[in-house]
Amino acid sequence: MTDEAATAALFKVCEIIAHWINLKGNYKRLRQEGKKLKAIRDAIEAEICKDRITPATREWIAKAKMIESEVKDLKTKYKNEMGHPWRLVRIWAYPILGVEMKEKYSQVHSLWEEGNLKREELDAELPEPVRKRHAAKIEENSSLHMAVQDLLSFLEDEQIRRVGVWGTVGTGKSTIMQNLNNHEQVSKMFDIVIWVTVSKEWNVEKLQEAIMRRLKLDMECFDDVEDKARRISEELKEKKYLLLLDEVQDFIDLNAVMEIHNNIDSKVVLASRSRCVCYDMEADELINVKRLSPADAWNMFQEKVGHPISSPLIKPIAEQVVKECDGLPLLIDRIGKAFRKKGKDVSIWRDGLNRLRRWDRVKTEGMDEVLDFLKFCYDDLEENKRDCFLYGALYPEECEIYIDYLLECWNAEGLIHDADELVDDTNAFRDARDKGHAILDALIDASLLERSDKKKCVKMNKVLRKMALKISSESNGSKFLVKPCQGLQDFPDKKEWEDASRISLMDNQLCSLPEFLQCHHLSTLLLQRNDGLIAIPEFFFDSMRNLRVLDLHGTGIESLPSSISNLISLKGMYLNSCTCLIQLPPNIRELVQLEVLDIRGTKLNLLQIGCLTWLKCLRIPLSSFFRGIRTHRQFGSISTFASLEEFCVDDDLSEQCWDEVLKIVMEEVVTLKKLTSLRFCFPTVDFLKLFVQKSPVWKSSFFTFQFCVGYQDNTYSQILESSDYPSYNSLKLVNGEGMHPVIAEVLKVTHAFKLVNHKGVPNLSDFGTNNMENMLVCSVEGGNEIRTILCGDRMTNSVFKNLEVLHINNELRLRSVCQGRIPHGSLTQLISLTLTKCPELKKIFSDGMIQQLPELQNLKVEECHQIEEIITESENLELEANALPRLKNLILIDLPKLRSIWVDYSLEWPSLQRIQISECHMLKRLPFNDANAAKLRCVEGQQSWWEALEWEDDAFRESLQSILHLQIAQPQVCM
């Protein structure tokens, strides 16, 4: 062997030894790096559940597992090699194995570094507690702000799990929900907030997918709806969460979606156009989002325009623009942004206003999106409900429409489908009215109509009305001519009315009508309250054979023309308050389809309508029985109206000389066998007794009544206004004395009771507490004998268990509401308590009475000059802190001796929103602070009283400044 060969061999041996040494080092490093990789993989898999792993993380874990397997193979190969270190055939493999390990080490290290980053980004792969949403700013103390505050209070209440927010399109429901989602208090209350906008095409699976996306759960692992619900429930079971559901249109079974019953600490807030949906979703509390007040609407409009509107030229126009938006935040937002572009040019602003007023005919920027929303609400209705909605547009904007009247018009027009098929034909008219109420309720639930402050009325807002008129104008089968309240003196041109199916010209100044109106398709004609209209042309009705509703009430007509006989389809005719109407044509008998006739306030008599024996609903004045009749026996017979279901007799007489006539009338009334509703004034209890004993309908469970017993003067309304409490049986006793057995019988089925100037009864309990179990409303007025309303000392069983409203007015000798401790369970449903003009009243909540009022929401005390304490301290020593949990409104007026509402801050006022205090100059301290009256939204009072108040907490006084409404007392003028 040469020296070169020997040297080469030695070098090779050294190289092999070096590779062997490096192999051991590479193996050691690879093994350590492999352990680190496995550790971080295990940590990631432990911290992120497998069904929330993102695709990128899943791919990384797969790579890690594959490399871990390859490392394991290399370890096995290394051990095999090390088991036979001097076998020459293997020695040559050391370099190759070492290189593999070195490369694998690099791969493992790289993957470990990537895993380290993954772990650092782990929080990003977990759902954030609150995902902020873009939310329009809402003004502090605005109605939208109040709604958010109310929601926060509900979320803090452990007894409330679900809250429904409902209202018409564009009122700001989504804005409220978005601001709630973003509120800092919400993030402190809940571990996670889940927002879902529910699409029209929603189903359980789509809702689950939205929630799983929010929770960053992998949906591919679950195909079954029940499995997904279980997985969502498992994910949330240790969390306190808030579920916000926006734009809910139908009932959602949340147990099917996410097994929500498993988490009792979490809450749901849903927003819907429909109140009914909120009920179906088992909402514990509802918030009705109404249109903005004029002040709130103006503030919002200015904000959207982007600068204060101070120019004396532009401001009046801007105010009209806001008025056209009718308090709808969605419309104010869009219109405000559109007017922002108009700068300060008065002409451009004026043009914009004119276009806005004609948006139903002229394309107006900002309206398209709003119209789409509104049209969606309309399209979502069933066909007959659409027609009923459109009918409401015949009345002036914001007009209060009497519910009973509207339902009668719907029925006459045939819009209440299949009413006769609900039951047998015995009470078809009542059944149609009941079904009409269901339709009305559906329209109110859908926020397309709204109840007015008077419970007897509904109204349609301006924007919805314009949309309804636009829809009708585009319809082939239902053209409207609608021009109420426009000061019209002449009837519109022929081209406007010849194709109309419905005409509304009410509340104008029409003095004459066309000689002939060629309207073959006309089904409704509304001409009411044109008081200058004194005559109807002889042939005016000749072509109106399809007319179903004719309203002429409040006009000056003296008679109807003979062409009235052509109205062979007429079902409803309203002539009430036609004070000059004295004559009807003999051929009125041709109106064989007529069901509703109202002649109250006319000079007609019963004989003139006696041929219309098929009427279902008749409203007449008492004087019609004998007006123009020389003898009592000549007047028409009510008993011939055998089909009559609803009968209303207005007492327009107060003379006691008509007792004999009324006895004959009552003997006729008791023969009516189909009556379902009677409104009547009985001069004495004996007349009421006659009806109760002889009428075949008195015992019927479907019979409803509004009765007044006793003679009355002009000081009092004729009957306890039944329409203020629709569908209630009401009884009013006027100038009576003592207690009669028939009164006890009627009281048992009475819902609303009013006692006026009654004698011989020192307290209401004397009417028999067992007789008043069904009473919901009670009003006591006038008289000098009642000392207390309830005498607890003589009671063993609870009383007024269902009473919701108690009004006491002008009771001169009343000393207390309750004397002695009343039995447990009494007054537990009372919502409103009003005490007015009771000069000797000293105690309101005495003898622990306050403990019985968990539902009281409204308390008003006025002109009770002996009252010193609202809650008497000496008689409420063990008063619980949450004694009035639902009290919302507290009104105290003209109480010159009042010193205290309550002695200190120990009571909680969790629902109190408004206090009004006037002429209570001795009241120096209020029992409210930040802690016990957190919901307070409005304080009204006089400047002098406010300045004289004493405060322990100046910070609370300052916090009330933003909700304070003060009046400067006007000096008295001596004459």
Beta strands, then each sheet from edge to edge (+ up, - down):
strand 1: 162-166
strand 2: 192-197
strand 3: 241-248
strand 4: 267-272
strand 5: 285-288
strand 6: 401-402
strand 7: 450-451
strand 8: 457-459
strand 9: 480-482
strand 10: 502-504
strand 11: 524-526
strand 12: 549-551
strand 13: 572-574
strand 14: 596-598
strand 15: 617-621
strand 16: 646-650
strand 17: 677-682
strand 18: 704-709
strand 19: 730-734
strand 20: 752-756
strand 21: 777-781
strand 22: 788-791
strand 23: 805-809
strand 24: 816-819
strand 25: 832-836
strand 26: 858-862
strand 27: 889-893
strand 28: 914-918
strand 29: 938-942
strand 30: 964-967
sheet 1: 2+ 3+ 4+ 1+ 5+
sheet 2: 6+ 8- 7+
sheet 3: 9+ 10+ 11+ 12+ 13+ 14+ 15+ 16+ 17+ 18+ 19+ 20+ 21+ 23+ 25+ 26+ 27+ 28+ 29+ 30+
sheet 4: 22+ 24+
end
